[in-house]
Amino acid sequence: MRDIVEFARRHHIRVIGEIDMPGHLRAALGAHPELQLTDSAGVRNADKLDITLPAARRFCRDLILEYLQLFPGRYWHAGADELTAGADAFLGTTPGRRRANCSRAGTGS
């Protein structure tokens, strides 16, 4: 990765680091199943991080800090858009209720 970032720098290209989270973390969560999002029946979702857990938030912070060193720029992308896909089953909501909550919060749908 360092070679790619250096090559890009020499060619005036900015490489922005990214770790898609809290979803798409199957590889990382394989070693930390206790951090996986669990539905109301206790079924774990192998690629989604349970961001309600303090340990999961520490895990995110540590992961970002580790990879941040590879990207010298001032920007970082953390994804976070993928959690809404399929979240209704885990959060016990419906798309209509989620839209209403987002609308009240001013965050769109």
DAGI-V384166 format. One line per field, one symbol per residue. ss: DSSP state (a for helix, b for strand, c for the rest). phi: phi as a letter, one per 30 degrees, with the letter a starting at -180 (. if undefined). psi: psi as a letter, one per 20 degrees, with the letter a starting at -180 (. if undefined). A space follows every 50 residues. Layout:
ss->???
phi->???
psi->???
This chain:
ss->caaaaaaaaaccccccbbbbbccccaaaacccaaabbbcccccbbbbbbc cccaaaaaaaaaaaaaaacccccccbbbbccaaaccaaaaacccaaaaaa aaaaacccc
phi->.eddddededchccccdabdadcicedddedbddcddcddciddcdccdd dddeddddeeeddddddeddbddccbcciidddddideddcicceddddd dddddicic
psi->ghhgggggghjlppppqpooqjrkkgghihimhiiqpprijjpqoijppn iiphhhhggggggghghhhioirjqqpjdihihhojhghhikrqhggggg ggghikjb.
